[in-house]
Amino acid sequence: MRSVEQSASAVGRMAKVASRRHFVPSQDNNTEDAGQKLRRVRETLNLRYRDVEEASLRIAERRHNAEFAIALSRLADIENKGTLPTIYRLYSLCAIYRLDLHEVLRWYGVDFANVAADALEVDVERTHLIRFGLPDNMDVEAPLSLDPVVDLRRTTYLSRMIQRWGTLPLGLLKGLDLKNHRYGFIGTEDWSMYPLLPPGSLILVDEVRNKVVNSGWGSEFERPIYFLEHRDGYACSWCHLSESQLVLQPHPASMCSAEVYNYPSDIEVIGQVVGAAIRLGPARKRRSRP
């Protein structure tokens, strides 16, 4: 049975062959700059190549996976030739150098703060949960001060009233008590709550409010909208609970049919929709289905 060192060496040889066959971003300085930053961190810590290799072997042994090991030649290529490290080796380097993984990913041109914006570029037909989050130590652009004449009671073109923009740590948003909230996305072909929640809407779901109520509202705008999970995926709808049956009631203007599920065996109420970001403008045309 091969030792961890032998396995790591074999993995290094295979990666070297693969790097010759696949695209290497030689014209992009991101990877080269990232490698140089990693080298400077290593030198600041007074670590030799051999020290990093031995540390990575211990991580590989602890994780029972030789992919975490970093051979001397591979580390030299990462630092000096702009070779892209695998996710396993990047993990090892972050552990050895005490670096934040998201920060190192930005060195390589992968900014996790852009995930949400990039996700909106991809149309997904079915309603679904959004499972990615943002680290607490990440900064976001936010308005830091407003024109003092702004009256927030009136409709205002806020972009023209912002005096100064800056970065704020996302950790400051913890005061909003977001731990009980999840985000959902109304599928681009999900018309069940149109026009209140058009396809493509981003919704905020309060997981604490997961009990269906059958009355107590004065208009359709006050009626609770629930986000639900069933065997075939997710749904967002008004609901009516009758003994062991849960009726999903779409908006009348949506021209969608009601659905009935056995509750709670066949469907789960994740929570109530308490916020939404929607796109205004002409209604999207429904895609015709065969």
C-alpha positions in Angstrom: 0.0 0.0 0.0 1.5 3.3 -1.0 2.3 5.9 1.6 0.8 9.4 1.6 4.0 10.8 0.2 4.0 8.4 -2.7 0.3 9.2 -3.4 1.0 12.9 -3.3 3.9 12.5 -5.7 1.7 10.5 -8.1 -1.1 13.2 -7.9 1.5 15.8 -8.6 2.7 14.0 -11.8 -0.9 13.6 -13.0 -1.7 17.3 -12.3 1.4 18.3 -14.3 0.3 16.2 -17.3 -3.2 17.6 -17.0 -1.9 21.2 -16.9 -0.2 20.7 -20.2 -3.4 19.4 -21.8 -5.8 22.0 -20.5 -6.0 25.7 -20.7 -3.4 27.7 -18.6 -4.2 31.4 -18.3 -0.8 32.6 -19.3 -2.1 35.9 -20.6 -3.9 36.7 -17.3 -1.7 38.1 -14.5 -4.2 37.1 -11.8 -2.8 33.7 -11.2 0.8 34.9 -11.3 0.1 37.7 -8.9 -1.8 35.3 -6.6 1.2 33.0 -6.6 3.5 35.8 -5.7 1.3 36.8 -2.8 1.3 33.3 -1.6 5.1 33.3 -1.8 5.4 36.5 0.2 3.1 35.1 2.9 5.3 32.0 3.1 8.5 34.0 3.3 7.0 36.3 6.0 6.2 33.1 8.0 9.8 32.0 7.4 8.6 28.7 5.9 10.7 26.7 3.5 9.2 24.7 0.6 10.0 21.6 2.6 8.1 22.9 5.6 5.0 23.5 3.5 5.3 20.1 1.9 5.6 18.3 5.2 2.7 20.3 6.7 0.5 19.5 3.7 1.3 15.8 4.1 0.1 16.0 7.7 -3.1 17.6 6.5 -3.5 15.0 3.8 -3.0 12.2 6.3 -5.5 13.8 8.7 -8.1 14.1 5.9 -7.3 10.7 4.5 -6.9 12.3 1.0 -3.6 12.6 -0.8 -5.1 15.5 -2.9 -4.3 17.8 0.1 -0.6 17.2 -0.3 1.6 19.8 -2.1 4.8 18.5 -3.6 7.9 20.8 -3.7 7.8 21.2 -7.5 4.0 21.9 -7.4 4.4 24.7 -4.8 7.2 26.2 -6.9 5.0 26.2 -10.0 2.1 27.8 -8.0 4.4 30.6 -6.8 6.5 31.2 -9.8 4.6 30.0 -12.9 1.1 31.0 -12.1 -0.1 27.4 -11.9 -3.6 27.1 -10.5 -3.8 25.1 -7.3 -6.6 22.6 -6.9 -9.2 23.3 -4.3 -7.6 20.8 -2.0 -4.1 22.4 -2.3 -5.6 25.8 -1.9 -7.3 24.6 1.3 -4.0 23.3 2.6 -2.2 26.5 1.8 -4.8 28.6 3.6 -4.6 26.3 6.6 -0.8 26.4 6.7 -0.5 30.2 6.1 -3.6 31.0 8.3 -5.3 32.8 5.4 -9.0 33.4 4.7 -10.1 31.2 1.8 -12.4 33.9 0.4 -9.6 36.4 0.3 -7.2 34.0 -1.5 -10.0 33.2 -4.0 -10.2 37.0 -4.8 -6.4 36.9 -5.5 -7.3 34.4 -8.2 -10.1 36.6 -9.6 -12.9 34.7 -7.9 -14.9 37.1 -5.8 -17.6 35.3 -3.8 -19.5 38.6 -3.4 -20.5 38.3 -7.1 -22.2 34.9 -6.7 -25.7 36.4 -6.2 -25.3 38.8 -9.2 -24.0 36.1 -11.4 -26.8 33.7 -10.3 -29.4 36.2 -11.6 -27.9 35.9 -15.1 -29.0 32.3 -15.2 -32.7 31.6 -15.6 -34.0 28.6 -13.6 -37.6 27.6 -14.4 -38.5 26.0 -11.1 -38.9 27.9 -7.8 -36.1 27.0 -5.4 -34.1 27.9 -2.3 -31.0 29.9 -2.6 -28.4 28.0 -0.6 -25.3 30.2 -0.9 -24.5 32.8 1.7 -21.9 35.4 2.3 -19.1 35.4 5.0 -19.5 37.7 7.9 -16.2 39.4 7.3 -17.0 40.4 3.7 -17.6 44.0 2.9 -20.4 45.4 0.7 -20.9 48.7 -1.0 -23.6 50.7 0.9 -24.8 54.3 1.2 -23.1 55.8 4.3 -24.9 59.1 4.3 -27.9 60.8 2.7 -28.8 64.3 1.9 -30.3 65.8 5.1 -33.3 67.1 3.2 -34.5 63.6 2.3 -37.9 62.9 3.6 -38.2 59.1 3.8 -42.0 59.4 4.1 -42.2 60.5 0.5 -41.3 58.6 -2.7 -37.8 59.6 -3.5 -35.2 58.8 -6.3 -32.8 57.7 -3.6 -29.8 57.2 -5.9 -29.6 61.0 -6.5 -29.8 61.7 -2.8 -26.9 59.5 -1.7 -24.0 61.8 -0.6 -21.3 59.2 0.0 -20.8 55.5 -0.7 -18.5 53.2 1.2 -17.9 49.7 2.4 -19.6 48.1 5.4 -18.8 44.7 6.9 -21.6 42.3 6.6 -21.2 41.4 10.2 -22.9 44.7 11.1 -26.1 43.3 9.5 -26.4 40.7 12.3 -28.6 43.2 14.1 -31.3 42.5 11.6 -31.7 39.0 13.1 -31.4 37.2 9.7 -30.7 33.8 11.3 -34.3 32.8 11.0 -34.6 34.0 7.4 -33.9 32.2 4.1 -33.9 33.4 0.5 -35.9 32.0 -2.3 -36.2 32.6 -6.0 -39.4 32.4 -7.9 -38.7 30.4 -11.0 -38.8 32.1 -14.3 -41.7 29.9 -15.4 -43.5 29.9 -12.0 -46.6 32.2 -12.5 -48.6 31.0 -9.5 -48.4 34.2 -7.5 -48.4 36.6 -10.5 -48.8 39.6 -10.4 -47.9 39.9 -6.7 -44.7 37.9 -7.2 -43.7 37.8 -10.8 -41.4 35.1 -12.1 -37.8 35.9 -11.3 -38.6 37.5 -7.9 -36.2 37.2 -5.0 -38.0 36.6 -1.8 -37.1 36.7 1.9 -38.6 33.8 3.9 -39.1 33.9 7.7 -38.7 30.3 8.9 -40.3 31.1 12.3 -43.7 31.8 10.6 -44.3 28.3 9.4 -47.9 27.8 10.6 -50.6 28.2 8.1 -53.4 30.6 9.1 -56.7 30.4 7.2 -58.0 33.9 8.1 -57.2 37.3 9.7 -56.4 39.5 6.7 -58.3 42.3 5.0 -56.9 42.2 1.5 -54.8 40.0 -0.8 -51.8 42.2 0.0 -52.1 41.2 3.7 -52.8 37.5 3.1 -49.8 35.4 4.0 -47.8 33.9 1.2 -45.9 30.7 2.1 -42.8 29.1 0.7 -43.1 25.3 0.7 -41.1 22.2 -0.2 -42.7 19.1 -1.6 -41.4 15.9 -3.3 -41.0 17.6 -6.7 -39.4 20.8 -5.5 -40.6 24.1 -4.1 -43.7 26.2 -4.3 -44.7 29.7 -3.3 -48.4 30.3 -2.8 -51.3 31.2 -0.6 -52.5 28.3 1.5 -55.6 26.9 3.1 -55.3 24.1 5.6 -58.2 21.7 6.0 -57.5 18.9 8.5 -54.8 16.8 6.8 -55.0 18.5 3.4 -53.1 21.6 2.4 -54.5 23.5 -0.6 -52.0 25.7 -2.5 -54.1 28.6 -3.9 -52.5 30.6 -6.7 -53.4 34.2 -7.5 -56.6 34.3 -9.6 -54.8 36.4 -12.3 -52.1 33.8 -12.7 -54.5 31.4 -14.4 -52.8 28.5 -12.5 -54.7 25.7 -10.9 -54.8 25.0 -7.2 -52.8 22.0 -5.9 -53.7 19.7 -3.0 -51.2 17.9 -0.8 -51.5 15.6 2.2 -50.1 17.6 5.1 -47.6 17.2 6.6 -46.6 13.9 5.0 -46.2 15.2 1.4 -45.4 18.9 1.9 -43.5 21.1 4.4 -44.1 24.8 5.1 -40.6 26.3 5.2 -41.9 29.8 6.2 -43.8 32.9 5.3 -42.6 35.3 2.6 -41.9 38.6 4.4 -40.0 40.5 1.7 -39.5 40.5 -2.0 -37.3 42.1 -4.7 -39.2 42.1 -8.0 -38.5 43.5 -11.5 -40.9 46.1 -12.7 -41.9 46.5 -16.4 -43.9 44.7 -19.0 -44.9 41.2 -18.0 -42.8 38.4 -19.3 -44.4 36.2 -21.9 -45.1 32.6 -20.8 -43.1 30.1 -22.7 -45.4 27.9 -24.7 -45.0 24.2 -23.9 -45.7 21.3 -26.3 
